[in-house]
Amino acid sequence: MVQYYFACRRELWFFSRGLNFDFDNDDMLIGRMIHGDAYERDWREVLLEGAKLDVVRKRDGLQVIEVKKSSKLEEPARWQLKYYLYLLRKAGMKAKGLVSYPREGTAEEVELTEDDVETLENAFRGIEKVISLESPPRAERKPYCKRCAYRDFCWV
C-alpha cells in the first residue's frame, strides 16, 4: 500500500477493497518474468509483516533488492523499498536497499534516513485516511495511467 500511496491514492483505495484483479495484465506478467530471471541465484521473496521483499541477500551486510520492470514509477518504488528497510529496522536489522530495473540495465541504491522514517509514518496515517473513505479519491491523470490495471475504473 505504501507504493500505491505515493503513486496514486485512487489505486490505493481500490486495492484496499480487494480489487486486485488484473494479474493477467501483460505488464504484470512481464514484471513477474523479469523478477524471476533477474536474481535467480539470490534469496528471493521474503515475507515480513505482510510485506513481500523481492530479493534479500548478504553482500557486505544485508541488502534488500526491489525489482521493477521500468523506472516509470521510480519515486513510489523508492518509498516501497524504504518501507521494507523500515520494517527490517523495527525488527532490529540494518539493511541497505537497491531498486533494480533489469530491462533498463540500471539500479539505484536506497538508504533509510530519519527524515524518511518521519515521511513513512506520515504516509501510514495518510493511507489510513484514504482507505477509510466511503468512495475512491477523484481520478488524477498521471503519465502511467494508460498502463495501470485500474485504468478502466478511472477513464471509462
N, C-alpha and C positions, 0 to 999 in steps of 0.2 A: 504494500500500500504506500510505502514511502516513495517509491519511484513514480507511482501514479499521482501522488500528491504534488510532486514537483513538475510533472509533465502536464497533467490535465485533471482537474478536480472532478469534472463530469465523469471521466473514465473511472476515477476512484469510486464515485458513488455507485456506478453500475457494477463494478467489481465487488463492492461491499455487499451488494444484494444478490450475489451468486450468479450474476450474468457474465459468466466466464465461459463463453460458448464457442469461440472461433478457433478451436485447436487445429482445424483442417486448413486454416488460412495459410497460403503458400509462404508468406513471410515467416510465420511461426514455425512451419516445418523446416524451412531452410535454416532458421536460427538454431533449431534443435540439432540438425546435422552438423552445423559449424561447431556448436558446443561439444558434441560428441567426438569430433575429429581433432579439435584444436589442442586438447591437453590429455590425450588418451593414456599417457603413462603416469599422469599425476592422480592424486587422490581427488575424487570428484563428489559433488552433491552431498554436502554435509548438512544435516538438519540441526538448527539451533534455535530454540524458542519459536518454532513455527516458520522460521526463515530457512530457505534452501540456498546454501552457498554453493556456487558453481564448482569451484576448484579450491582446495586447500592443500598447500604443500609446505614443506620445510626447506627453506633455502635461505641461509643467513637469517634464521628466525622463521616465524610463522608468516605465511603470505596467503592472502585470500585474493583470488582472481575472479572477476566478473566478466564473463564472455558475452559479447554483444555482436549482432550481425553487422550493425553500422553505427557510425558516430552521430547519427541524426538526433538522437536523444542523449547527447553527451552529458549534459548537466544532471538530468534525472538519474542516469546510470551512476554518475559520481556519488550522488546522495544515497542511492541504494547501497553502494559499496560502503560508504561511510556508516550507514546504519548497521551493516554487518560488523564492521570494526567496533562500533559502539556496543553491540551485543557481546562481542568477544571480550571487550574491556570490562563490561559488567560481570562477566564470568571469570575475571581475573587473568585474562590472557592478552598480551600485547601482540598486535599483528600489523603488518603493512598491507596495503592494498594495491591492486593493479586492475584497471579496466582495460580489457583486451579486445581489439577489433581485428580478428584474424584475416578476414577477407580484405581489409584495407592495409594490413601489414603494420598496424600501429598499436600502441599501448600507452597508457598514462598511469604513472604512479600516483597513488592517493594515500594521504595520511589523515588521521582524525585529530583535529585541534580542539582546544577548549571552546573556541567560537563555534565550531561545528557541532559540538555537543549541545550548546545552547540553541542553535538553529534546529537541530533534530528534536529537541524537547519541545520547542515551539511548534514544530511540524506535527508532533504527536497530538498536541491539543487541536491543531487545525484539522487533522484527519478525523478526530472525534466529532468536530463540528460538521464537517462535510457528510460523514456517514449518518449523522443524526437528522439530517434534513429529510423532510417528507417527500420532496421531489428533487430531481437532479439539478445541479447548478446550470445556469444558462450556457449553451454551447458557445465556444470561442474558436474561431478558425485559426488553426496553427499549421505550420508547414508540413507536419506529418499526419494531418487528418486523413488524407486520401488513402493511407496505408493502414489506418487504425482498424482493429477488429470491431470497434463500436461505431464506426462511421455512419452506419445506417440509422442509428438511434439519434444522430445529431443532424444529418444533412439529407434526409429523405425528400 
